[in-house]
Amino acid sequence: MYSVVLDTNVVIAALRSRRGASFAILHRIGQGWVPLISVALILEYEAVAKREAQRLQIPESTVEAIVRAFCFVGRETDVHFRLRPFLPDPGDEFLLELAVAGQADAIVTHNVRHFVGVERFGIQVLTPREFLRTIEGEGI
């Protein structure tokens, strides 16, 4: 079972399209992979997804169901240290810290270039398509 930190942009991509890899990953939550979660990450998912849902005219209940799924299936991970500054985008630092604290196999994001160098922590950075292939057993 892969443990993964899912960047918020993957959740938003899943809201925008039911045809992409991001939606397929969310549809398979808990099947071959477990999300690492923290209070900060869940709050970010909720805030950003509700904003996007309003823009896309998607019911707020859809976002609430997604957040509940992460809370139900996810493995809450406490972060007791900081690695900052390490990444070019300070807004992504908490994702790296969560991944390191939870010994994640990967960070899944559409912004791979924002996570250059995290391999030194033993964590892969994968696009949603690459991760989907991984959990489907196709490898990368």
ZAVOPA-268020 format. One line per 8 residues: their letters; for each residue y, x, z of C-alpha. Coordinates in nm, 2 decimals. Layout:
BEGIN
A	Y/X/Z  ...
% end
This chain:
BEGIN
MYSVVLDT	0.00/0.00/0.00  0.33/0.15/-0.11  0.62/0.14/0.13  0.95/0.11/-0.05  1.32/0.08/0.00  1.46/-0.16/-0.26  1.82/-0.11/-0.35  2.03/-0.42/-0.35
NVVIAALR	2.09/-0.39/-0.72  1.72/-0.47/-0.78  1.76/-0.79/-0.58  2.07/-0.89/-0.78  1.89/-0.81/-1.11  1.61/-1.04/-1.01  1.87/-1.32/-0.95  2.02/-1.26/-1.29
SRRGASFA	1.69/-1.28/-1.49  1.34/-1.40/-1.43  1.21/-1.19/-1.72  1.28/-0.84/-1.60  1.09/-0.59/-1.38  1.31/-0.66/-1.08  1.21/-1.03/-1.07  0.84/-0.93/-1.12
ILHRIGQG	0.87/-0.69/-0.82  1.02/-0.96/-0.59  0.76/-1.20/-0.71  0.49/-0.95/-0.59  0.65/-0.88/-0.25  0.37/-0.79/-0.01  0.12/-0.75/-0.29  0.05/-0.37/-0.32
WVPLISVA	0.38/-0.28/-0.16  0.57/-0.34/0.16  0.95/-0.33/0.18  1.11/-0.12/0.45  1.40/-0.32/0.60  1.67/-0.28/0.85  1.94/-0.51/0.99  2.20/-0.34/0.77
LILEYEAV	1.99/-0.38/0.46  1.91/-0.74/0.52  2.27/-0.82/0.58  2.37/-0.64/0.26  2.10/-0.83/0.06  2.23/-1.16/0.20  2.60/-1.10/0.15  2.58/-0.95/-0.20
AKREAQRL	2.31/-1.20/-0.32  2.51/-1.50/-0.20  2.82/-1.38/-0.38  2.62/-1.33/-0.70  2.43/-1.66/-0.66  2.76/-1.84/-0.63  2.89/-1.67/-0.95  2.56/-1.76/-1.13
QIPESTVE	2.55/-2.11/-0.99  2.22/-2.05/-0.81  2.16/-2.25/-0.49  2.22/-2.05/-0.17  1.88/-2.17/-0.06  1.73/-1.94/-0.32  1.90/-1.64/-0.16  1.79/-1.75/0.18
AIVRAFCF	1.43/-1.78/0.07  1.44/-1.42/-0.07  1.59/-1.29/0.25  1.33/-1.48/0.46  1.05/-1.32/0.24  1.19/-0.97/0.31  1.21/-1.05/0.69  0.86/-1.19/0.69
VGRETDVH	0.68/-0.93/0.49  0.91/-0.63/0.54  0.85/-0.35/0.80  1.16/-0.32/1.01  1.25/0.04/1.06  1.49/0.18/1.31  1.70/0.47/1.20  1.80/0.71/1.48
FRLRPFLP	1.96/0.99/1.28  2.20/1.05/0.99  2.16/1.27/0.69  2.52/1.22/0.57  2.67/1.34/0.35  2.39/1.39/0.11  2.43/1.14/-0.18  2.72/1.11/-0.42
DPGDEFLL	2.78/0.75/-0.33  2.84/0.71/0.05  2.73/0.34/0.02  2.38/0.45/-0.06  2.34/0.69/0.24  2.19/0.42/0.46  1.91/0.35/0.20  1.81/0.72/0.21
ELAVAGQA	1.81/0.73/0.59  1.60/0.41/0.60  1.36/0.56/0.35  1.32/0.89/0.55  1.29/0.71/0.88  1.02/0.48/0.74  0.84/0.75/0.55  0.89/0.55/0.23
DAIVTHNV	0.69/0.64/-0.08  0.99/0.55/-0.30  1.34/0.41/-0.34  1.35/0.16/-0.62  1.69/0.14/-0.79  1.86/0.08/-1.12  2.09/0.37/-1.02  1.85/0.66/-1.02
RHFVGVER	2.13/0.92/-1.07  2.28/0.81/-0.73  1.97/0.95/-0.56  1.93/1.29/-0.71  1.77/1.54/-0.47  1.59/1.29/-0.24  1.26/1.44/-0.36  1.32/1.71/-0.10
FGIQVLTP	1.24/1.44/0.16  0.91/1.36/-0.02  1.05/1.03/-0.16  1.03/0.93/-0.52  1.31/0.75/-0.69  1.19/0.50/-0.94  1.34/0.24/-1.17  1.21/-0.11/-1.13
REFLRTIE	1.00/-0.08/-1.45  0.84/0.25/-1.32  0.76/0.10/-0.98  0.62/-0.22/-1.14  0.38/0.00/-1.35  0.28/0.18/-1.03  0.19/-0.13/-0.84  0.02/-0.28/-1.14
GEGI	-0.20/0.04/-1.15  -0.07/0.18/-1.47  0.08/0.49/-1.30  0.41/0.64/-1.43
% end
